[in-house]
Amino acid sequence: MSIIAPRIPENAPFSLAQRNWLDGYIASLQADSGSAGSAQKAKERVLIVYASQSGNTESLAEEFGERLNSSGFDAPVICTEDYNSSDLVKENKVLVLSSTWGEGDPPDNAVEFWDSLSADDHPRLEQTQFAVLGLGDTNYIDFCGMGKRFDSRLAELGAIRMLDRCDCDTDY
């Protein structure tokens, strides 16, 4: 039995580009998981890590987790303040969702995570595939700045980008 990846509904509050990004991300997870076959197979893990100041990013991360879990994945949703960035070396697939606070700063719950991730001695992540969804406000100069920084830093550490970063404005 193969798993059918969910599609983002046409009436969801996303632009066509954002909807396509989300559909592509979920489809890439399905393609990488292979078919289940007749033997019972362990669920593939997709870690969802979020950094949220007002709760919007957290809500979106929870929704992604529910969709992936209902599609047969093991998709824990963890706040950056509850996750050690060096543990990313243990993850095969990671989806990072981050809002940007103020003039390009990380949300309060991501300061320590970001400091650790951006440290010169952070472990390499060559075995980790990732995608980043940034949420921001185009009224600020550094629109989706933290999403951009997370995306850039993960690539610098050797992680493999599954999809181009997607930036969402306040009306995502």
TAJODA-V683850 format. One record per residue. N is the residue number from 0. RES is the residue in one letter. OMEGA is omega in whole degrees, -180 to 180 (* if undefined). Layout:
N&RES&OMEGA, N&RES&OMEGA
This chain:
0&M&179, 1&S&-180, 2&I&177, 3&I&-179, 4&A&176, 5&P&176, 6&R&176, 7&I&-179, 8&P&-180, 9&E&-178, 10&N&176, 11&A&-175, 12&P&179, 13&F&173, 14&S&179, 15&L&-180, 16&A&179, 17&Q&178, 18&R&179, 19&N&178, 20&W&-179, 21&L&178, 22&D&180, 23&G&179, 24&Y&-179, 25&I&178, 26&A&179, 27&S&177, 28&L&179, 29&Q&-179, 30&A&-179, 31&D&-176, 32&S&-179, 33&G&180, 34&S&-176, 35&A&-179, 36&G&-177, 37&S&180, 38&A&177, 39&Q&-176, 40&K&177, 41&A&178, 42&K&176, 43&E&-178, 44&R&172, 45&V&-179, 46&L&174, 47&I&180, 48&V&-179, 49&Y&174, 50&A&-172, 51&S&177, 52&Q&-174, 53&S&180, 54&G&-180, 55&N&-179, 56&T&177, 57&E&180, 58&S&179, 59&L&178, 60&A&179, 61&E&178, 62&E&177, 63&F&179, 64&G&179, 65&E&-179, 66&R&-180, 67&L&178, 68&N&180, 69&S&178, 70&S&175, 71&G&178, 72&F&168, 73&D&-172, 74&A&176, 75&P&179, 76&V&-173, 77&I&175, 78&C&-180, 79&T&-180, 80&E&180, 81&D&-176, 82&Y&179, 83&N&-176, 84&S&179, 85&S&176, 86&D&177, 87&L&178, 88&V&-180, 89&K&-173, 90&E&175, 91&N&-177, 92&K&-178, 93&V&171, 94&L&180, 95&V&175, 96&L&-179, 97&S&168, 98&S&177, 99&T&-177, 100&W&177, 101&G&-177, 102&E&175, 103&G&-178, 104&D&174, 105&P&172, 106&P&-178, 107&D&-176, 108&N&-180, 109&A&-175, 110&V&-179, 111&E&179, 112&F&-180, 113&W&179, 114&D&179, 115&S&-178, 116&L&-176, 117&S&179, 118&A&-179, 119&D&-176, 120&D&179, 121&H&179, 122&P&176, 123&R&-175, 124&L&-176, 125&E&-179, 126&Q&-175, 127&T&172, 128&Q&-176, 129&F&169, 130&A&-178, 131&V&173, 132&L&179, 133&G&175, 134&L&-177, 135&G&-177, 136&D&-177, 137&T&176, 138&N&179, 139&Y&-178, 140&I&-176, 141&D&-179, 142&F&179, 143&C&-176, 144&G&-179, 145&M&175, 146&G&178, 147&K&-179, 148&R&178, 149&F&-179, 150&D&-179, 151&S&-177, 152&R&178, 153&L&177, 154&A&178, 155&E&-179, 156&L&175, 157&G&178, 158&A&-175, 159&I&-179, 160&R&177, 161&M&-179, 162&L&174, 163&D&178, 164&R&176, 165&C&179, 166&D&-179, 167&C&175, 168&D&-175, 169&T&-179, 170&D&-178, 171&Y&*
